Amino acid sequence: MRVRVTASQRDRQAGPIATEFGFSHQLSLDGAIARSQNFLVREQKREGYWVGELMVDSTLVSDTIAYHHWNGKVNPAWERKAVHHILSLQLADGGWNIYYGGPAEVNATIKAYLALKLAGVPVTDPRMLRARQVALSLGGVPRMNTFSKLYLALLGLFPWDYVPTIPCEVILIGKWFHVNFNDMSSWSRSMLVPLAIINHFKPTRPLAGGVNLDELYPEGFHERDLALPRDPQRFTLRNFFLWLDRFHKWIERSRLRPFRKLALRKAETWMLERFEGSDGLAAIFPAMLNSLIALKALGYPDHHPEVRRAEHELKKLEHETETEVRIEPCFSPVWDTAIVTIALRESGLPGHHRALEQAADWLISREIRFRGDWAIKNPAKVEPSGWVFELNNKWNPDVDDTAMVLLALRKIPTDDPRRRDECFQRGLRWMLAFQCRDGGWASFDKDCTKGVLEKVPFADHNAMLDPECADITARILELLGHEGFDVNHRQVKAALQFIREHQESDGSWYGRWGVNYIYGTWQVLRGLRALNLNMDQPWLLKARDWLENVQHEDGGWGERCNTYDDPVFKGQGPSTASQTAWAVMGLLAFDDASRPSIQRGVEYLIHHQNLDGSWTEAETTGTGFPRVFYLKYDMYRNSWPLLALGTYRNLLNRLENRANGALLPLPETPALKT
């Protein structure tokens, strides 16, 4: 669909621009906004949504090659393309990283090495020799995480005795026990249930030709290197769970498993139930691949409808070209659509523009009216609602996505305002019901923070919990501020306290779902500004000062994923369009458009825009699991800059009208009644 923004529309959108910044500044700003709007409108799908590719490291393709060899069905043409993709991501030192510009990482490197070896790349190939050297320098196979070792065990490349046990019986533990199955994050539950089934059957299928990874053990293959390291102190939770793991293995060998059949049946039923209404289990690659292996371990034949469906959903994640295969971890249409809708509307596109009305109608149609797994930890008598990140995943609506969708819907009148308002109110009530005890909001569940779960041996994927975080909490405060909630409202007051308690000593905030402190800080400042909070308070000015202190000489901002490993790297990294946009919006929260930092940031965005209205960005700015898995949202480079430029122009308009004694209409629909 191609709907152009006309010159007359552009003039109406621009309004009066403060003359102190100059006529040429106005023209370049208006031009950049119009180009970006036209680009994004052209990118809209026929159904009304936007979706950008989620670009990740090489591990998904490596895992898929290993799966095909385990399954015994390898398509040589497909595999050649997959090999090309893996080799295209190899670093100069021979390893593979997990984010752009990052160092080689042990799991990614060994998985890629194995995939290439399975595909027939000789171990004497110079690229393999370099990879081997890097893998050994990183500690080799013994340093891989639990899930990676389990995949190796399926191929007979690692002994099951040293893979931490994932007992099926965990699914039987209900609310009556202090720590139970539902205290794990939703994504961990979806990954661990099929893994528990796999762990029971241990369906090892040794590779033909005696392929092994013995060369990736720094001191040769020896059992002394396989066991997980113990804490130096004798009595710690970790050591207790390591002892418990050995006890589990003794139970397994002795077949003292009175509840195993019941647990297996429940795990299988749980998994099959969650196939319904979802694009695969949890609609995310790890759970989808694990569930396919689990089905085969349970004895489901290849022609069974559930197996075929699981294979089909996995295949949909692939991007296969003439030369390579890339795999997305999931799709992001709801998230992308909400952000683009907000950006287009705030940058001046009329609320009744066809593209925005289509987007709003599509978002409304994606509301989930099903009481999913969230209700177990959140028994509040609230009408089911919410939105997910993906196309179909009815069991796991997402609080963060819901907040973003509501921020979008309130800006679009639609042809059926009553339908929109009813949908909005359901979503708002549902979202508010997820506030946790400490005042913050998490992504999927309520109060999913029992730290003891992080000590279990198989919890080394750094994602067992779903903790509250400043970025989601602040986004919800942004919505509540626009909806007229007072700072003395009980839930707002608790959330503000949470925000204050989680501010870093330098004034920044940690960003859980975006990289990293720039993401957390801008969202907090934008959220608090929407509440009409006094932004001249010292603790907020300290955040402003931090943002300005990490601005780069080129006027932009950038930060890499290494900040999750060590915050000493805060604010360091090549400038990017998305992170510059975040920082600019954070600074705009102080209503001072004349600050040189803002001017330089806006100029960076304008001067780095491509002729077609897009921006180019190579860096990884999205977070899946800190220190484990990162995401490059391809839509970020185009949506956030437009939102920043639109926010900037709106502030200029307000300041101009304030100086002239005029009132400027808000560039959005009136607040919905709450």
C-alpha positions as CSV (number, residue, x, y, z in Angstrom):
1,M,0.0,0.0,0.0
2,R,1.4,3.4,-1.0
3,V,-0.1,6.5,0.7
4,R,2.0,9.6,0.4
5,V,2.0,12.5,2.8
6,T,1.2,15.6,0.8
7,A,2.9,19.0,1.0
8,S,-0.3,20.6,2.4
9,Q,-0.5,17.8,5.1
10,R,3.1,18.5,5.9
11,D,2.5,22.2,6.3
12,R,-0.4,21.6,8.7
13,Q,1.7,19.1,10.7
14,A,4.7,21.4,11.1
15,G,2.8,24.3,12.7
16,P,4.8,27.3,14.0
17,I,8.5,26.4,14.6
18,A,10.5,28.5,17.0
19,T,12.4,31.1,14.9
20,E,15.5,30.9,17.1
21,F,16.5,27.7,15.4
22,G,16.3,29.1,11.9
23,F,14.3,28.5,8.8
24,S,16.7,26.0,7.3
25,H,16.5,23.9,10.5
26,Q,12.7,23.9,10.2
27,L,12.9,22.7,6.5
28,S,15.4,20.0,7.3
29,L,13.4,18.8,10.2
30,D,10.1,18.8,8.3
31,G,11.7,17.1,5.3
32,A,13.2,14.3,7.5
33,I,9.9,13.7,9.1
34,A,8.0,13.6,5.8
35,R,10.5,11.2,4.3
36,S,10.4,8.9,7.3
37,Q,6.6,8.9,7.3
38,N,6.4,8.1,3.6
39,F,8.9,5.3,4.1
40,L,7.0,3.7,6.9
41,V,3.6,4.0,5.2
42,R,5.1,2.2,2.2
43,E,6.3,-0.6,4.6
44,Q,2.9,-1.3,6.0
45,K,1.5,-4.8,5.2
46,R,-1.8,-5.1,3.4
47,E,-3.4,-6.4,6.6
48,G,-2.5,-3.2,8.4
49,Y,0.5,-4.2,10.5
50,W,4.2,-3.5,10.4
51,V,6.9,-6.1,11.1
52,G,10.6,-6.0,10.8
53,E,13.0,-8.9,10.9
54,L,14.5,-9.9,14.2
55,M,18.2,-10.5,13.5
56,V,20.2,-12.7,15.8
57,D,23.4,-14.5,16.1
58,S,24.4,-17.8,14.3
59,T,23.1,-20.2,17.0
60,L,19.6,-20.7,15.6
61,V,21.0,-21.9,12.3
62,S,23.7,-24.0,14.0
63,D,21.0,-25.6,16.2
64,T,18.8,-26.4,13.2
65,I,21.7,-28.1,11.3
66,A,22.4,-30.2,14.4
67,Y,18.7,-31.1,14.7
68,H,18.5,-32.2,11.0
69,H,21.4,-34.5,11.6
70,W,19.8,-35.9,14.8
71,N,16.6,-36.4,12.8
72,G,18.5,-38.1,10.0
73,K,16.9,-35.9,7.3
74,V,19.4,-33.4,5.8
75,N,18.6,-31.3,2.7
76,P,22.1,-30.7,1.1
77,A,21.0,-27.6,-0.8
78,W,19.5,-26.1,2.4
79,E,22.5,-27.0,4.4
80,R,24.9,-25.3,2.0
81,K,23.0,-22.1,2.4
82,A,23.0,-22.5,6.2
83,V,26.8,-23.0,6.1
84,H,27.2,-19.9,4.0
85,H,25.2,-17.9,6.6
86,I,27.3,-19.3,9.5
87,L,30.6,-18.6,7.8
88,S,29.4,-15.0,7.0
89,L,29.2,-14.3,10.7
90,Q,32.6,-15.7,11.7
91,L,34.8,-13.2,13.3
92,A,38.4,-12.5,12.2
93,D,39.8,-14.4,15.1
94,G,37.8,-17.5,14.1
95,G,35.0,-17.4,16.7
96,W,31.3,-16.3,16.7
97,N,29.7,-13.7,18.9
98,I,26.2,-13.2,20.2
99,Y,25.9,-9.5,19.4
100,Y,27.3,-7.2,16.7
101,G,30.8,-6.0,17.6
102,G,31.1,-8.3,20.5
103,P,33.8,-10.9,21.3
104,A,33.6,-14.6,20.5
105,E,31.3,-16.5,22.8
106,V,31.9,-20.1,23.8
107,N,28.3,-21.5,23.0
108,A,28.0,-19.7,19.7
109,T,31.5,-20.7,18.6
110,I,31.2,-24.4,19.4
111,K,27.7,-24.7,18.0
112,A,28.9,-23.1,14.7
113,Y,32.0,-25.4,14.7
114,L,29.8,-28.5,15.2
115,A,27.3,-27.4,12.5
116,L,30.1,-26.8,10.0
117,K,31.7,-30.1,10.9
118,L,28.4,-32.0,10.5
119,A,27.9,-30.2,7.1
120,G,31.2,-31.7,5.9
121,V,33.6,-28.7,6.3
122,P,37.0,-30.4,6.9
123,V,38.5,-29.8,10.3
124,T,41.7,-28.9,8.5
125,D,40.0,-25.9,6.8
126,P,41.7,-22.7,8.0
127,R,38.4,-21.3,9.2
128,M,37.8,-24.5,11.3
129,L,41.3,-24.3,12.7
130,R,40.8,-20.8,13.9
131,A,37.4,-21.6,15.3
132,R,38.9,-24.6,17.2
133,Q,41.6,-22.4,18.7
134,V,39.1,-19.8,19.9
135,A,36.8,-22.5,21.4
136,L,39.7,-23.9,23.4
137,S,40.7,-20.5,24.6
138,L,37.2,-20.0,25.9
139,G,37.3,-23.3,27.9
140,G,35.9,-25.6,25.2
141,V,32.9,-27.9,25.6
142,P,33.0,-28.0,29.5
143,R,32.2,-24.3,29.6
144,M,29.0,-24.6,27.5
145,N,25.7,-24.0,29.2
146,T,23.2,-26.7,30.1
147,F,20.9,-26.4,27.1
148,S,23.9,-26.6,24.7
149,K,25.2,-29.7,26.5
150,L,21.8,-31.3,26.2
151,Y,21.8,-30.8,22.5
152,L,25.3,-32.3,22.3
153,A,24.1,-35.3,24.4
154,L,21.3,-35.9,21.8
155,L,24.1,-36.5,19.3
156,G,26.2,-38.6,21.6
157,L,28.8,-35.9,22.0
158,F,28.4,-35.3,25.7
159,P,27.6,-37.8,28.5
160,W,24.1,-37.5,29.9
161,D,25.5,-38.1,33.4
162,Y,26.9,-34.6,33.3
163,V,23.9,-32.8,31.9
164,P,22.0,-31.3,34.8
165,T,18.7,-33.1,35.4
166,I,15.4,-31.5,34.4
167,P,13.0,-33.8,36.2
168,C,9.5,-34.1,34.8
169,E,8.1,-34.1,38.3
170,V,8.7,-30.4,38.6
171,I,5.4,-29.8,36.6
172,L,3.5,-31.6,39.4
173,I,4.6,-29.0,42.1
174,G,1.8,-26.7,42.6
175,K,1.1,-23.5,44.6
176,W,1.2,-25.5,47.8
177,F,5.0,-25.5,47.7
178,H,7.0,-22.4,48.3
179,V,8.9,-22.7,45.0
180,N,6.9,-24.3,42.2
181,F,6.7,-24.7,38.4
182,N,4.8,-21.5,37.9
183,D,7.4,-19.5,39.8
184,M,9.6,-19.8,36.7
185,S,9.3,-17.3,33.9
186,S,6.8,-18.1,31.1
187,W,9.6,-18.6,28.6
188,S,11.5,-20.9,30.9
189,R,8.4,-23.0,31.5
190,S,7.9,-23.3,27.7
191,M,11.5,-24.4,27.2
192,L,11.8,-26.7,30.2
193,V,8.7,-28.8,29.8
194,P,9.8,-30.3,26.5
195,L,13.4,-30.5,27.8
196,A,12.1,-32.5,30.8
197,I,10.5,-35.0,28.4
198,I,13.8,-35.2,26.4
199,N,15.7,-35.6,29.6
200,H,13.6,-38.6,30.5
201,F,13.9,-40.5,27.2
202,K,17.5,-39.4,26.4
203,P,16.9,-40.1,22.7
204,T,20.6,-40.1,21.7
205,R,21.2,-40.8,18.0
206,P,25.0,-41.1,17.5
207,L,26.3,-39.5,14.4
208,A,27.5,-41.5,11.4
209,G,31.2,-41.7,10.7
210,G,32.1,-41.4,14.4
211,V,32.0,-37.6,14.4
212,N,33.0,-36.2,17.8
213,L,34.2,-33.0,19.5
214,D,37.1,-34.5,21.4
215,E,39.4,-31.8,19.9
216,L,37.4,-29.1,21.8
217,Y,38.4,-30.2,25.3
218,P,41.3,-28.1,26.4
219,E,43.0,-31.0,28.3
220,G,41.5,-33.9,26.4
221,F,38.2,-35.6,27.1
222,H,38.2,-36.4,30.8
223,E,35.4,-36.7,33.2
224,R,37.1,-34.5,35.8
225,D,36.3,-31.5,33.5
226,L,32.7,-32.4,32.9
227,A,31.0,-31.8,36.3
228,L,29.7,-28.4,37.1
229,P,32.0,-26.4,39.4
230,R,31.0,-26.2,43.1
231,D,31.1,-23.1,45.3
232,P,34.3,-22.8,47.4
233,Q,32.1,-22.5,50.5
234,R,30.6,-25.8,51.5
235,F,27.1,-24.8,52.5
236,T,25.6,-22.8,49.7
237,L,22.4,-23.0,47.8
238,R,24.3,-23.9,44.6
239,N,26.1,-26.7,46.3
240,F,22.8,-28.0,47.7
241,F,21.3,-28.1,44.2
242,L,24.4,-29.8,42.8
243,W,24.0,-32.5,45.5
244,L,20.3,-32.7,44.7
245,D,21.1,-33.1,41.0
246,R,23.4,-36.1,41.9
247,F,20.5,-37.5,44.0
248,H,18.2,-37.1,41.0
249,K,20.5,-39.1,38.8
250,W,20.8,-41.8,41.4
251,I,17.0,-42.0,41.5
252,E,17.0,-42.2,37.7
253,R,19.4,-45.1,37.7
254,S,17.5,-46.9,40.5
255,R,14.2,-46.3,38.7
256,L,12.7,-44.9,42.0
257,R,10.3,-42.7,40.1
258,P,6.7,-43.4,41.4
259,F,5.3,-40.2,39.8
260,R,7.2,-40.3,36.5
261,K,4.4,-41.6,34.3
262,L,2.0,-39.1,35.8
263,A,4.5,-36.3,35.3
264,L,5.2,-37.4,31.7
265,R,1.5,-37.4,30.8
266,K,1.0,-34.0,32.4
267,A,4.1,-32.6,30.6
268,E,2.9,-34.0,27.2
269,T,-0.7,-32.6,27.8
270,W,0.7,-29.2,28.9
271,M,2.8,-29.0,25.8
272,L,0.0,-30.1,23.4
273,E,-2.5,-27.7,25.0
274,R,-0.2,-24.8,24.4
275,F,0.2,-25.6,20.7
276,E,-3.4,-24.4,20.4
277,G,-3.8,-20.7,19.6
278,S,0.0,-20.3,19.1
279,D,2.4,-20.3,16.3
280,G,4.3,-23.2,17.9
281,L,5.0,-23.6,21.6
282,A,5.3,-20.1,23.1
283,A,5.9,-18.9,19.5
284,I,9.6,-18.7,20.2
285,F,12.4,-20.8,18.5
286,P,13.9,-22.6,21.5
287,A,10.6,-23.9,22.8
288,M,9.4,-24.8,19.3
289,L,12.5,-26.8,18.5
290,N,12.5,-28.5,21.9
291,S,8.8,-29.4,21.5
292,L,9.5,-31.0,18.1
293,I,12.3,-33.1,19.6
294,A,10.1,-34.0,22.5
295,L,7.3,-35.2,20.3
296,K,9.7,-37.5,18.5
297,A,11.1,-38.7,21.8
298,L,7.5,-39.5,22.9
299,G,7.1,-41.7,19.8
300,Y,5.0,-39.5,17.6
301,P,5.6,-40.6,14.0
302,D,6.8,-38.1,11.4
303,H,3.4,-38.1,9.7
304,H,1.5,-37.2,12.9
305,P,-0.4,-33.9,12.6
306,E,1.3,-32.5,15.7
307,V,4.8,-33.2,14.3
308,R,3.9,-31.7,10.9
309,R,2.5,-28.6,12.6
310,A,5.6,-28.2,14.8
311,E,7.8,-28.5,11.7
312,H,5.7,-26.1,9.7
313,E,5.8,-23.4,12.4
314,L,9.6,-23.7,12.7
315,K,10.0,-23.5,8.9
316,K,8.0,-20.2,8.9
317,L,10.8,-18.6,10.9
318,E,13.3,-19.2,8.1
319,H,14.4,-16.7,5.5
320,E,15.8,-18.7,2.7
321,T,17.4,-17.0,-0.3
322,E,19.5,-18.3,-3.2
323,T,22.6,-18.1,-1.1
324,E,21.8,-18.3,2.6
325,V,19.3,-19.3,5.3
326,R,18.6,-17.0,8.3
327,I,16.3,-17.8,11.1
328,E,14.3,-15.5,13.3
329,P,13.6,-16.4,17.0
330,C,10.0,-15.2,16.6
331,F,8.0,-12.5,14.9
332,S,7.3,-9.0,16.3
333,P,4.3,-7.6,14.4
334,V,2.3,-6.4,17.4
335,W,5.3,-4.6,19.0
336,D,6.4,-3.1,15.7
337,T,2.9,-2.0,14.7
338,A,2.3,-0.2,18.0
339,I,5.6,1.7,17.9
340,V,5.3,2.7,14.3
341,T,1.7,3.8,14.9
342,I,2.8,6.0,17.8
343,A,5.6,7.5,15.8
344,L,3.5,8.3,12.8
345,R,0.8,9.9,14.9
346,E,3.1,11.9,17.1
347,S,5.0,13.1,14.1
348,G,1.8,14.6,12.7
349,L,0.1,12.1,10.5
350,P,-3.7,12.7,11.0
351,G,-5.5,10.2,13.2
352,H,-7.9,9.4,10.4
353,H,-5.1,8.6,7.9
354,R,-5.9,5.3,6.3
355,A,-2.6,3.7,7.4
356,L,-3.3,4.6,11.0
357,E,-6.9,3.4,11.0
358,Q,-5.9,0.1,9.4
359,A,-3.2,-0.3,12.1
360,A,-5.6,0.5,14.9
361,D,-8.2,-2.0,13.6
362,W,-5.6,-4.6,13.2
363,L,-4.3,-4.1,16.8
364,I,-7.8,-4.2,18.2
365,S,-8.4,-7.5,16.4
366,R,-5.3,-9.0,18.1
367,E,-6.6,-8.5,21.7
368,I,-6.5,-11.8,23.6
369,R,-9.7,-12.6,25.4
370,F,-8.4,-15.8,26.8
371,R,-7.4,-16.5,30.4
372,G,-3.9,-17.9,29.9
373,D,-1.1,-19.0,32.1
374,W,-0.8,-15.6,33.6
375,A,-3.9,-16.2,35.7
376,I,-2.1,-18.8,37.9
377,K,0.1,-16.2,39.6
378,N,-2.3,-13.4,39.1
379,P,-5.7,-14.6,40.3
380,A,-7.2,-11.1,40.2
381,K,-10.8,-11.1,39.0
382,V,-9.9,-9.1,35.9
383,E,-11.5,-9.6,32.5
384,P,-8.9,-11.3,30.1
385,S,-7.2,-9.0,27.7
386,G,-3.7,-8.1,26.6
387,W,-1.5,-8.4,23.6
388,V,1.4,-10.5,22.7
389,F,4.6,-9.8,20.8
390,E,4.0,-12.3,18.1
391,L,1.0,-13.0,15.8
392,N,-0.5,-15.9,17.7
393,N,0.4,-16.8,21.3
394,K,-2.8,-16.7,23.3
395,W,-1.3,-18.3,26.5
396,N,1.2,-15.6,27.1
397,P,0.1,-12.0,26.6
398,D,2.8,-9.5,27.4
399,V,2.4,-6.5,29.8
400,D,5.0,-4.4,27.9
401,D,3.4,-5.0,24.5
402,T,0.0,-4.2,26.1
403,A,1.2,-0.9,27.4
404,M,2.6,0.0,24.0
405,V,-0.6,-1.0,22.2
406,L,-2.7,1.1,24.5
407,L,-0.4,4.1,23.9
408,A,-1.0,3.6,20.2
409,L,-4.8,3.0,20.4
410,R,-5.5,6.2,22.4
411,K,-4.1,8.2,19.5
412,I,-6.3,6.8,16.8
413,P,-10.0,7.8,16.8
414,T,-11.0,4.9,14.4
415,D,-14.4,4.6,12.7
416,D,-15.8,2.8,15.8
417,P,-14.7,4.8,18.9
418,R,-16.8,2.7,21.2
419,R,-15.2,-0.5,20.1
420,R,-11.8,1.1,20.6
421,D,-12.7,2.5,24.0
422,E,-14.0,-0.8,25.3
423,C,-10.9,-2.6,24.1
424,F,-8.7,0.1,25.7
425,Q,-10.4,-0.1,29.0
426,R,-10.2,-3.9,29.2
427,G,-6.5,-3.8,28.3
428,L,-5.9,-1.0,30.9
429,R,-7.6,-2.9,33.7
430,W,-5.8,-6.1,32.8
431,M,-2.4,-4.4,32.7
432,L,-2.9,-2.6,36.0
433,A,-3.7,-5.9,37.7
434,F,0.0,-7.0,37.1
435,Q,1.6,-4.5,39.3
436,C,4.0,-6.4,41.6
437,R,4.4,-6.1,45.4
438,D,7.3,-3.7,45.1
439,G,5.4,-1.3,42.8
440,G,7.0,-2.3,39.5
441,W,5.8,-4.3,36.5
442,A,7.4,-7.3,34.8
443,S,6.8,-8.6,31.3
444,F,4.6,-11.6,31.6
445,D,3.8,-12.6,35.2
446,K,3.3,-11.1,38.6
447,D,5.8,-11.4,41.4
448,C,7.9,-14.0,39.5
449,T,11.1,-13.2,41.5
450,K,12.1,-16.1,43.7
451,G,15.8,-15.9,43.4
452,V,16.4,-19.5,44.7
453,L,15.4,-20.7,41.2
454,E,18.6,-19.1,39.8
455,K,20.7,-21.5,41.8
456,V,19.4,-24.7,40.2
457,P,22.0,-26.3,37.9
458,F,20.0,-25.9,34.7
459,A,19.3,-22.2,35.3
460,D,22.4,-21.0,33.5
461,H,20.5,-19.3,30.6
462,N,20.0,-16.3,32.9
463,A,16.2,-16.3,32.4
464,M,14.6,-18.3,35.1
465,L,12.8,-15.3,36.5
466,D,10.6,-12.5,35.2
467,P,11.7,-9.6,37.4
468,E,10.1,-6.1,37.5
469,C,12.1,-3.5,35.6
470,A,12.3,0.2,35.3
471,D,11.7,0.4,31.5
472,I,8.4,-1.5,31.6
473,T,7.2,0.3,34.8
474,A,8.0,3.7,33.2
475,R,6.2,2.9,30.0
476,I,3.1,2.1,32.0
477,L,3.5,5.4,33.9
478,E,3.7,7.1,30.6
479,L,0.4,5.7,29.6
480,L,-1.2,6.4,33.0
481,G,0.1,10.0,32.8
482,H,-1.6,10.5,29.4
483,E,-4.8,9.0,30.9
484,G,-4.9,11.6,33.7
485,F,-3.7,9.5,36.6
486,D,-2.5,11.6,39.5
487,V,0.9,11.1,41.1
488,N,-0.9,10.4,44.4
489,H,-2.8,7.5,42.8
490,R,-2.0,4.4,44.8
491,Q,-0.5,2.4,42.0
492,V,1.3,5.4,40.5
493,K,2.8,6.3,43.9
494,A,4.1,2.7,44.4
495,A,5.6,2.7,40.8
496,L,7.3,6.0,41.4
497,Q,8.9,4.6,44.5
498,F,10.1,1.6,42.5
499,I,11.6,3.9,39.9
500,R,13.5,5.9,42.5
501,E,14.8,2.8,44.3
502,H,16.2,1.4,41.0
503,Q,18.1,4.5,39.8
504,E,21.8,3.9,39.5
505,S,24.2,6.1,41.5
506,D,25.2,8.0,38.3
507,G,21.6,8.9,37.6
508,S,20.9,6.3,34.9
509,W,18.5,3.3,34.9
510,Y,19.2,-0.3,33.8
511,G,17.3,-1.3,30.6
512,R,16.1,-4.9,30.8
513,W,14.5,-5.1,27.3
514,G,16.7,-2.7,25.3
515,V,20.5,-1.9,25.3
516,N,20.9,-0.8,28.0
517,Y,21.2,2.2,30.3
518,I,20.3,4.6,27.5
519,Y,17.1,2.6,26.9
520,G,16.2,2.4,30.6
521,T,17.0,6.1,31.2
522,W,15.0,7.6,28.3
523,Q,12.0,5.5,29.1
524,V,11.9,6.6,32.7
525,L,12.3,10.2,31.8
526,R,9.6,10.1,29.2
527,G,7.3,8.2,31.5
528,L,7.7,10.7,34.3
529,R,7.2,13.7,32.0
530,A,3.9,12.3,31.0
531,L,2.9,12.4,34.6
532,N,3.6,16.1,34.7
533,L,6.1,15.5,37.4
534,N,8.4,18.3,38.3
535,M,11.4,17.5,36.1
536,D,13.7,20.0,37.9
537,Q,14.2,17.7,40.9
538,P,17.9,16.8,41.5
539,W,17.5,13.1,40.9
540,L,16.0,13.7,37.5
541,L,18.5,16.4,36.5
542,K,21.1,13.8,37.4
543,A,19.7,11.5,34.8
544,R,19.7,14.3,32.3
545,D,23.3,15.0,33.1
546,W,24.2,11.4,32.6
547,L,22.7,11.3,29.2
548,E,24.5,14.4,28.1
549,N,27.8,13.1,29.5
550,V,27.7,10.0,27.3
551,Q,26.8,11.8,24.1
552,H,29.4,11.2,21.4
553,E,31.3,13.8,19.5
554,D,29.3,13.1,16.4
555,G,26.1,14.2,18.3
556,G,24.8,10.6,18.6
557,W,24.5,8.1,21.3
558,G,25.5,4.4,21.3
559,E,25.9,1.5,23.8
560,R,26.8,-2.1,23.3
561,C,25.6,-5.3,25.0
562,N,28.8,-5.6,27.0
563,T,27.2,-3.2,29.5
564,Y,25.3,-6.2,30.7
565,D,28.6,-7.9,31.6
566,D,30.1,-4.8,33.1
567,P,28.5,-1.4,33.6
568,V,31.8,0.2,33.2
569,F,31.0,0.3,29.5
570,K,27.9,2.4,30.0
571,G,27.2,4.7,27.1
572,Q,30.1,3.4,25.0
573,G,29.7,2.1,21.5
574,P,29.2,3.4,18.0
575,S,26.4,5.9,17.6
576,T,23.1,4.4,16.4
577,A,19.9,5.9,15.1
578,S,17.7,4.1,17.6
579,Q,19.8,4.8,20.7
580,T,20.3,8.5,19.6
581,A,16.5,8.7,19.3
582,W,16.0,7.3,22.8
583,A,18.5,9.8,24.3
584,V,17.0,12.7,22.5
585,M,13.5,11.8,23.8
586,G,14.9,11.4,27.3
587,L,16.4,15.0,27.1
588,L,13.2,16.4,25.6
589,A,11.4,15.4,28.8
590,F,12.8,18.5,30.4
591,D,11.0,20.9,27.9
592,D,14.2,22.7,26.9
593,A,14.6,22.4,23.1
594,S,17.5,24.8,23.1
595,R,19.9,22.5,24.9
596,P,23.0,21.9,22.6
597,S,22.8,18.2,23.3
598,I,19.3,18.0,21.9
599,Q,20.3,20.1,18.9
600,R,23.3,17.9,18.1
601,G,21.2,14.8,18.6
602,V,18.5,16.0,16.2
603,E,21.1,17.0,13.7
604,Y,22.7,13.6,13.9
605,L,19.4,11.9,13.1
606,I,18.6,14.3,10.2
607,H,22.1,14.0,8.6
608,H,22.3,10.2,8.9
609,Q,18.9,9.6,7.3
610,N,18.9,7.8,4.0
611,L,17.4,9.4,0.9
612,D,14.4,7.0,1.0
613,G,13.5,8.1,4.6
614,S,15.1,5.1,6.4
615,W,18.2,4.9,8.6
616,T,21.0,2.4,8.5
617,E,22.0,0.6,11.7
618,A,24.3,-2.4,12.2
619,E,24.5,-2.6,16.0
620,T,22.4,-4.8,18.2
621,T,20.1,-2.7,20.4
622,G,17.5,-5.2,21.6
623,T,17.7,-7.5,24.6
624,G,16.3,-11.0,24.9
625,F,18.2,-12.6,27.8
626,P,21.0,-10.4,29.2
627,R,24.5,-11.9,28.7
628,V,22.9,-14.8,26.7
629,F,20.7,-13.7,23.8
630,Y,20.3,-10.4,22.0
631,L,18.1,-9.1,19.2
632,K,18.5,-6.6,16.4
633,Y,15.0,-5.2,15.7
634,D,15.2,-4.1,12.1
635,M,12.2,-1.8,12.6
636,Y,13.9,0.1,15.5
637,R,16.3,2.0,13.2
638,N,13.3,3.6,11.4
639,S,10.5,3.9,14.0
640,W,12.3,5.4,17.0
641,P,14.1,8.2,15.1
642,L,10.7,9.3,13.7
643,L,9.2,9.3,17.1
644,A,12.1,11.4,18.4
645,L,11.9,13.9,15.6
646,G,8.1,14.2,16.0
647,T,8.5,14.7,19.8
648,Y,11.1,17.4,19.2
649,R,8.9,19.2,16.7
650,N,5.9,19.1,19.0
651,L,8.0,20.6,21.8
652,L,9.1,23.4,19.5
653,N,5.4,24.1,18.6
654,R,4.4,24.2,22.3
655,L,7.2,26.5,23.2
656,E,6.4,28.8,20.2
657,N,2.7,28.9,21.1
658,R,3.5,29.4,24.8
659,A,5.7,32.4,23.9
660,N,2.8,33.9,21.8
661,G,0.3,33.3,24.6
662,A,-1.6,30.7,22.5
663,L,-2.7,27.2,23.4
664,L,-1.5,24.4,21.2
665,P,-3.9,21.4,20.7
666,L,-2.4,18.2,21.7
667,P,-1.3,16.1,18.7
668,E,-3.4,13.1,19.9
669,T,-7.0,12.2,20.7
670,P,-8.4,13.4,24.1
671,A,-7.6,11.1,27.0
672,L,-10.0,8.2,27.4
673,K,-12.1,8.1,30.6
674,T,-10.6,5.8,33.3
